[in-house]
Amino acid sequence: MAKAFVVAAPSSGSGKTMLTLGLLRAFRNRGLRVASAKVGPDHIDPRFHEAASGRPCLNLDPWAMKREVVASLLTDLNHDADLVIVEGVMGLFDGPQSGNGSTADLAQDMELPIVLVLDCGHQGQSIAALAEGFINHRKGLTFAGLILNRVASDKHAAILTAALDPLGVPLLGLVRRSDSLNWPSRHLGLVQAQENQELELFIETTSLAVARETKLDKLLTIGAEIRPESVPEPILPPLGQKIAVAEDLAFSFAYPHVLRAWKKAGAEISLFSPLKSEAPNPESDAVFLPGGYPELHAGLLSQNHTFLRGLKSSKSLIYGECGGFMVLGDALIDAQGQSHAMAGLLPLTTSFATRKLHLGYRRLMPLGGPWTKPLRGHEFHYSSIESEGKADRLFKAIDAAGDNLGQIGLKRGNVMGSYAHIICEAS
């Protein structure tokens, strides 16, 4: 039985991703089988986790997923693992406006202890007030200890330690401030784990610092045992029996838990790379184009005739999410204002010429397509719809606050898509 704990922080930018990567690699270097999860709908950090641990990282989303689904996914991570580390999202108590969704919600629901990462770079004795406030803010949470990040010196460490001592919470690490532990801007994720040649050096450097400056042996003892649970129904029904899934730097945002669910339901998954001008397997009865960054490769995609012809000639169900949705349209306008012809299967032109953030959870009611039950999903994109032609809508959408967003997405014949990333069937 693997043990698990949550790495959380008061806010984004505290260093929890850096420390999570360091812990994953440090335990892996000790010969342990260590798995990981990321709270929320993040597509970027899980790939960095995988680089550090050598194992798939799953998303755990207490807003979008039933409690039983989260527990089942933790059970999946438990197989063939000694330790599971769950990285939180944003600040510990941050989440959608309604319903569960925060890291604290997940830790409480799953009865997992929390390791709280505190950025001490600009604090002395005041760190005690911050820690005490978070520890006592909500009953029902277990705080296994603190890791202090960006500690400047021995004197700074002594001040912080003395201030925190009355709280009686174990101090599990004091990680010194170092330029080598400052991960450069990822341009909102545009530099992905798969294409970053410096990532391995950064992870190893971070793991050495974490191994030196945290109590790894103590961290191994604080986790809660994962209680095996399983979900009888699919997390999300498969699109078909034989599903071709696009996978490369332009289409990298397929949720691993969804692909796993499809395989558990008996579907066969084949992968293809549009950037290598590969077409979906012609024997497939469904094609899935996940989100990603097609705008960075729009010129190449528009010239990859084997890929485009394969889509146009397919009689299968074709479904695109976010970036995949854009590629199914007539054209994609990049940030420089240049228009690139896409597959032309949906009457849609999308544009990055004027960037606007579209962000948030979505309750989705299918209006057609392969789904019959309500769904939950998420949007995160900077492109906007420049124009749309006549086609059926795919979903009725409501945001996390309960506001009606109207009908979204497009469906024409066997081709459909929307900006929403589907996470799970709704409860």
BELCORVEN-V309328 format. One record per pair of residues at least 12 apart in sequence whose C-alpha atoms are under 10 Angstrom apart, sorted by the first residue. I is the first residue (numbers start at 1). J is the second residue. Records with the same first field share a line. If there is no record, write none. Layout:
I = J, J
This chain:
1 = 75, 78, 79, 80, 81, 82, 83, 224, 225, 226, 227, 228
2 = 33, 34, 35, 74, 75, 77, 78, 79, 80, 81, 82, 83, 84, 223, 224, 225, 226, 227
3 = 34, 78, 81, 82, 83, 84, 85, 112, 220, 221, 222, 223, 224, 225, 226, 227
4 = 34, 35, 36, 74, 77, 78, 82, 83, 84, 85, 86, 110, 111, 112, 113, 114, 219, 220, 221, 222, 223, 224, 225, 226
5 = 36, 83, 84, 85, 86, 87, 107, 110, 111, 112, 113, 114, 115, 143, 144, 219, 220, 221, 222, 223, 224, 225, 226
6 = 20, 36, 37, 38, 39, 84, 85, 86, 87, 88, 103, 104, 106, 107, 112, 113, 114, 115, 116, 143, 144, 223, 224
7 = 19, 20, 38, 85, 86, 87, 88, 89, 92, 103, 107, 113, 114, 115, 116, 117, 146, 147
8 = 20, 39, 86, 87, 88, 89, 90, 91, 92, 93, 103, 104, 107, 114, 115, 116, 117, 118, 146, 147
9 = 87, 88, 89, 90, 91, 92, 93, 103, 114, 115, 116, 117, 118, 119, 131, 134, 146, 147
10 = 90, 91, 92, 93, 94, 116, 117, 118, 119, 130, 131, 133, 134
11 = 89, 90, 91, 92, 93, 94, 117, 118, 119
12 = 88, 89, 90, 91, 92, 94
13 = 90, 91, 119
14 = 90, 91, 116, 117, 118, 119, 120, 121, 148, 149, 150
15 = 117, 118, 119, 148, 149, 150, 181, 182, 183
16 = 87, 88, 89, 90, 115, 116, 117, 118, 119, 147, 149
17 = 38, 45, 46, 48, 49, 87, 88, 89, 183
18 = 48, 49, 181, 182, 183, 202, 203, 206, 207, 210
19 = 87, 117, 147, 149, 175, 181, 203, 206, 207, 209, 210, 214
20 = 36, 48, 49, 52, 85, 86, 87, 88, 203, 206, 207, 210
21 = 36, 45, 48, 49, 50, 51, 52, 53, 85, 87, 202, 203, 204, 206, 207, 210
22 = 49, 52, 53, 181, 202, 203, 204, 205, 206, 207, 208, 209, 210, 211
23 = 52, 53, 85, 203, 206, 207, 208, 209, 210, 211, 214, 216, 219
24 = 36, 49, 50, 51, 52, 53, 54, 83, 84, 85, 203, 207, 210
25 = 49, 50, 51, 52, 53, 54, 203, 204, 205, 206, 207, 208, 210, 211
26 = 52, 53, 203, 204, 206, 207, 208, 209, 210, 211, 212, 216
27 = 52, 53, 82, 83, 207, 210, 211, 216, 217, 220
28 = 52, 53, 54, 83, 207
29 = 53, 204, 207, 208, 211
30 = 211
31 = 82
32 = 53, 81, 82, 83
33 = 53, 54, 55, 78, 79, 80, 81, 82, 83, 84
34 = 52, 53, 54, 55, 77, 78, 80, 81, 82, 83, 84, 85
35 = 49, 50, 52, 53, 54, 55, 56, 57, 58, 74, 77, 78, 79, 80, 81, 82, 83, 84, 85, 86
36 = 49, 50, 52, 53, 54, 55, 56, 57, 58, 59, 74, 77, 78, 81, 83, 84, 85, 86, 87
37 = 49, 50, 56, 57, 58, 59, 60, 73, 74, 77, 84, 85, 86, 87, 88
38 = 57, 58, 59, 60, 61, 85, 86, 87, 88, 89, 103
39 = 58, 59, 60, 61, 62, 86, 87, 88, 89, 90, 101, 102, 103, 106, 107
40 = 58, 59, 60, 61, 62, 63, 64, 65, 87, 88, 89, 90, 95, 101, 102, 103, 106, 378, 423
41 = 58, 59, 60, 61, 63, 64, 89, 255, 360, 361, 377, 378, 379, 380, 421, 422, 423
42 = 58, 59, 60, 61, 89, 253, 255, 378, 380
43 = 58, 59, 189, 192, 252, 253, 254, 255, 256, 291, 292
44 = 186, 188, 189, 190, 191, 192, 193, 252, 253, 292
45 = 57, 59, 87, 189, 192, 193
46 = 58, 59, 87, 193, 255, 256
47 = 192, 193, 194, 252, 253
48 = 192, 193, 194, 199, 200, 203
49 = 85, 87, 193, 203
50 = 193
51 = 193, 194, 199, 200, 203
52 = 199, 200, 202, 203, 204, 207
55 = 77, 81
56 = 77, 256, 257
57 = 77, 84, 85, 86, 255, 256, 257
58 = 70, 73, 74, 76, 77, 86, 255, 256, 257, 258, 260
59 = 73, 74, 86, 87, 255, 256, 257, 258, 423
60 = 73, 74, 86, 87, 88, 101, 103, 106, 257, 423
61 = 89, 100, 101, 102, 103, 105, 106, 423, 424
62 = 95, 99, 100, 101, 102, 103, 104, 105, 106, 107, 109, 110
63 = 95, 96, 98, 99, 100, 101, 102, 105, 106, 361, 376, 377, 400, 426
64 = 99, 100, 101, 361, 362, 363, 375, 376, 377, 378, 400, 422, 423, 424, 425, 426, 427
65 = 100, 101, 235, 375, 376, 377, 423, 424, 425, 426, 427
66 = 231, 235, 424, 425, 426, 427
67 = 100, 106, 109, 110, 427
68 = 110, 229, 230, 231, 232, 427
69 = 229, 230, 231, 232, 233, 234, 235, 257, 424, 425
70 = 106, 109, 110, 229, 230, 231
71 = 106, 109, 110, 226, 227, 228, 229, 230, 231
72 = 226, 227, 228, 229, 230, 231, 232, 235
73 = 228, 229, 230, 231, 235, 257, 260, 261
74 = 86, 110, 226, 227, 228, 229, 230
75 = 226, 227, 228, 229, 230
76 = 228, 229, 230, 257, 260
77 = 226
78 = 225, 226, 227, 228
79 = 228
82 = 220
83 = 219, 220, 221, 223, 224, 225, 226
84 = 223, 224, 225, 226
85 = 223
86 = 103, 106, 107, 112, 114
87 = 103, 114, 115
88 = 102, 103, 104, 106, 107, 114, 116
89 = 101, 102, 103, 104
90 = 102, 103
91 = 103, 104
92 = 104, 105, 107, 114, 116, 134
93 = 105, 134, 137, 138
95 = 400
96 = 360, 361, 399, 400, 401
97 = 361, 399, 400, 401, 402
98 = 399, 400, 401, 402
99 = 400, 401
104 = 138, 140, 141, 142
105 = 140, 141
107 = 140, 141, 142
108 = 138, 139, 140, 141, 142
109 = 140, 141
110 = 224, 226, 227
111 = 140, 141, 142, 223, 224, 225, 226
112 = 141, 142, 143, 144, 222, 223, 224, 225, 226
113 = 141, 142, 143, 144, 145, 222, 223, 224
114 = 135, 141, 142, 143, 144, 145, 146, 222, 223
115 = 142, 143, 144, 145, 146, 147, 170, 171, 172, 219, 222, 223
116 = 131, 134, 135, 143, 144, 145, 146, 147, 148, 171, 172
117 = 131, 145, 146, 147, 148, 149, 172, 173, 174
118 = 130, 131, 146, 147, 148, 149, 150, 151, 174
119 = 147, 148, 149, 150, 151, 175, 177
120 = 147, 148, 149, 150, 151, 152, 156, 157, 160, 174, 175, 176, 177
121 = 148, 149, 150, 151, 152, 156, 176, 177
122 = 150, 151, 152
123 = 151, 156, 159, 160
124 = 151, 156, 157, 158, 159, 160, 161, 162, 163
125 = 156, 159, 160, 161, 162, 163, 164
126 = 160, 163, 164
127 = 148, 159, 160, 161, 163, 164
128 = 160, 161, 162, 163, 164, 165, 166, 167
129 = 163, 164, 167
130 = 164
131 = 146, 164, 167, 169
132 = 164, 166, 167, 169
135 = 167, 169
143 = 169, 170, 222
144 = 169, 170, 171, 172, 218, 219, 221, 222, 223
145 = 168, 169, 170, 171, 172, 173, 218, 219, 222
146 = 164, 169, 170, 171, 172, 173, 174
147 = 170, 171, 172, 173, 174, 175, 213, 214, 215
148 = 160, 161, 171, 172, 173, 174, 175, 176, 213, 214
149 = 173, 174, 175, 176, 177, 213
150 = 174, 175, 176, 177, 178, 181
151 = 174, 175, 176, 177, 178
152 = 174, 175, 176, 177, 178
153 = 176, 177
154 = 174, 176
156 = 176
157 = 174, 175, 176
160 = 174
161 = 174
170 = 218
171 = 214, 215
172 = 213, 214, 215, 216, 217, 218, 219
173 = 210, 211, 212, 213, 214, 215, 216, 219
174 = 209, 210, 212, 213, 214, 215
175 = 206, 209, 210, 211, 212, 213, 214
176 = 209, 210, 213
178 = 206, 209
180 = 201, 202, 205, 206, 209
181 = 202, 203, 205, 206, 207, 209
182 = 202, 206
183 = 199, 202, 203, 206
189 = 292, 293
190 = 249, 292, 293, 296
191 = 249
192 = 249, 252, 292, 293
193 = 249
194 = 248, 249, 252
195 = 249
233 = 261, 265, 425
234 = 258, 260, 261, 262, 264, 265, 424, 425
235 = 257, 258, 259, 260, 261, 262, 264, 265, 423, 424, 425, 426
236 = 257, 258, 259, 260, 261, 262, 265, 371, 373, 375, 422, 423, 424, 425, 426
237 = 258, 261, 262, 265, 267, 370, 371, 372, 373, 424, 425
238 = 258, 259, 261, 262, 263, 264, 265, 266, 267, 268, 286, 370, 371
239 = 262, 267, 285, 286, 287, 288, 316, 317, 318, 319, 369, 370, 371
240 = 262, 266, 267, 268, 269, 284, 285, 286, 287, 316, 317, 370
241 = 262, 263, 265, 266, 267, 268, 269, 284, 285, 286
242 = 262, 263, 266, 267, 268, 269, 270, 281, 282, 283, 284, 285, 286, 287, 316
243 = 259, 262, 263, 267, 268, 269, 270, 271, 280, 281, 283, 284, 285, 286, 287, 288, 316, 317, 318
244 = 268, 269, 270, 271, 272, 279, 280, 281, 282, 283, 284, 285, 286, 287, 288, 289, 316, 318
245 = 259, 269, 270, 271, 272, 273, 280, 281, 284, 286, 287, 288, 289, 290, 319
246 = 270, 271, 272, 273, 274, 275, 278, 279, 280, 287, 288, 289, 290, 291, 320, 324
247 = 270, 271, 272, 273, 274, 275, 288, 289, 290, 291, 292
248 = 271, 272, 273, 274, 275, 276, 290, 292, 293, 294
249 = 273, 274, 275, 292, 293, 294, 296, 297
250 = 273, 274, 275, 289, 290, 291, 292, 293, 294, 295, 296, 297, 298, 301, 323, 324
251 = 273, 274, 275, 288, 289, 290, 291, 292, 293, 294, 321, 322, 323, 324
252 = 289, 290, 291, 292, 293, 294, 323
253 = 289, 290, 291, 292, 293, 321, 322, 323, 324, 421
254 = 288, 289, 290, 291, 292, 321, 421, 422, 423
255 = 290, 291, 421, 422, 423
257 = 423, 424
258 = 422, 423, 424
268 = 284
269 = 281, 284, 286, 287
270 = 284, 287
271 = 287, 288
272 = 307
273 = 307
274 = 289, 300, 301, 304, 305, 306, 307, 308
275 = 294, 297, 298, 300, 301, 302, 303, 304, 307
276 = 300, 301, 304, 306, 307
277 = 300, 301, 303, 304, 305, 306, 307, 308, 310
278 = 304, 305, 306, 307, 308, 310
279 = 304, 305, 306, 307, 308, 309, 310, 311, 314
280 = 306, 307, 308, 309, 310, 311, 314
281 = 310, 314
282 = 310, 311, 313, 314, 315, 316
283 = 314, 315, 316
284 = 314, 315, 316, 317
285 = 314, 315, 316, 317, 318
286 = 314, 315, 316, 317, 318, 319, 414, 415
287 = 311, 314, 315, 316, 317, 318, 319, 320, 415
288 = 317, 318, 319, 320, 321, 324, 325, 417
289 = 318, 319, 320, 321, 322, 323, 324, 325, 326, 327, 328, 417
290 = 319, 320, 321, 322, 323, 324, 325, 417, 421
291 = 320, 321, 322, 323, 324, 325, 326, 327, 380, 381, 419, 420, 421
292 = 321, 322, 323, 324, 381
293 = 322, 323, 324, 381
294 = 322, 323, 324, 326, 327, 332, 334
295 = 323, 326, 327, 332, 333, 334, 335, 340, 350, 351, 352, 383
296 = 334, 335
297 = 334, 340
298 = 327, 331, 332, 333, 334, 338, 339, 340, 341, 342
299 = 332, 334, 338, 339, 340, 341, 342
300 = 340
301 = 327, 340, 341, 342, 343
302 = 327, 331, 332, 339, 340, 341, 342, 343
303 = 340, 341, 342
304 = 342
305 = 343
307 = 343
308 = 327, 328, 342, 343, 344, 345
309 = 343
310 = 343
311 = 328, 343, 344, 345, 415
312 = 328, 343, 344, 345, 415
314 = 414, 415
315 = 413, 414, 415
316 = 414, 415
317 = 369, 370, 413, 414, 415, 416
318 = 345, 369, 411, 413, 414, 415, 416, 417
319 = 369, 370, 411, 414, 415, 416, 417, 418
320 = 409, 410, 415, 416, 417, 418, 419, 420, 421
321 = 379, 409, 416, 417, 418, 419, 420, 421, 422
322 = 378, 379, 380, 381, 383, 409, 417, 418, 419, 420, 421
323 = 350, 381, 383, 417, 418, 419, 420, 421
324 = 416, 417, 418, 419
325 = 345, 346, 348, 350, 409, 410, 415, 416, 417, 418, 419, 420
326 = 342, 343, 344, 346, 348, 349, 350, 351, 383, 384, 385, 417, 418, 419
327 = 340, 341, 342, 343, 344, 345, 346, 348, 349, 350, 417
328 = 341, 342, 343, 344, 345, 346, 347, 348, 349, 415, 416, 417
329 = 341, 342, 343, 344, 345, 346, 347, 348, 349, 350, 388, 410, 416, 417
330 = 342, 343, 344, 345, 346, 347, 348, 349, 350, 387, 388, 389
331 = 343, 344, 346, 347, 348, 349, 350, 351, 386, 387
332 = 348, 349, 350, 351, 352, 353, 383, 385, 386
333 = 349, 350, 351, 352, 353, 354, 383, 384, 386
334 = 350, 351, 352, 353, 354, 383
335 = 351, 352, 353, 354, 355, 383
336 = 351, 352, 353, 354
337 = 351, 352, 353, 354
338 = 351, 352, 353
339 = 351, 353
345 = 411, 412, 413, 414, 415, 416
346 = 388, 389, 390, 391, 409, 410, 411, 412, 413, 415, 416, 417
347 = 387, 388, 389, 390, 391, 410, 411, 412
348 = 385, 386, 387, 388, 389, 390, 391, 409, 410
349 = 384, 385, 386, 387, 388, 389
350 = 383, 384, 385, 386, 387, 388
351 = 382, 383, 384, 385, 386, 387
352 = 381, 382, 383, 384, 385, 386
353 = 382, 383, 384, 386
354 = 382, 383, 384
355 = 381, 382, 383, 384
356 = 381, 382, 383, 384
357 = 379, 380, 381, 382, 383, 384
358 = 378, 379, 380, 381, 382, 383, 384, 419
359 = 378, 379, 380, 381, 382, 399, 420
360 = 377, 378, 379, 380, 381, 399, 400, 401, 420
361 = 376, 377, 378, 379, 380, 397, 398, 399, 400, 401, 420, 421, 422, 423
362 = 375, 376, 377, 378, 379, 396, 397, 398, 399, 400, 401, 402, 403, 404, 405, 420, 421, 422, 423
363 = 375, 376, 377, 378, 395, 396, 397, 398, 399, 400, 402, 403, 404, 405, 420, 422, 425, 426
364 = 376, 377, 378, 394, 395, 396, 397, 398, 399, 405, 407, 408, 420, 422, 425, 426
365 = 394, 395, 396, 397, 398, 407, 426
366 = 393, 394, 395, 396, 397, 407, 408
367 = 392, 393, 394, 395, 396, 407, 408, 409, 411
368 = 392, 393, 394, 395, 411, 416
369 = 393, 394, 395, 411, 412, 413, 414, 415, 416, 417
370 = 414, 416
371 = 425
372 = 425
373 = 425, 426, 427
374 = 395, 396, 424, 425, 426, 427
375 = 395, 397, 422, 423, 424, 425, 426, 427
376 = 397, 398, 399, 400, 420, 421, 422, 423, 424, 425, 426, 427
377 = 397, 399, 419, 420, 421, 422, 423, 424, 425, 426
378 = 399, 400, 419, 420, 421, 422, 423
379 = 399, 418, 419, 420, 421, 422
380 = 419, 420, 421
381 = 419, 420
383 = 419
384 = 419
385 = 419
388 = 410
389 = 410
390 = 410, 411, 412
391 = 409, 410, 411, 412, 413, 416
392 = 407, 408, 409, 410, 411, 412, 413, 416
393 = 406, 407, 408, 409, 410, 411, 412, 416, 417, 418
394 = 407, 408, 409, 410, 411, 412, 416, 417, 418
395 = 407, 408, 409, 410, 411, 417, 418, 420
396 = 408, 409
397 = 409, 420
408 = 420
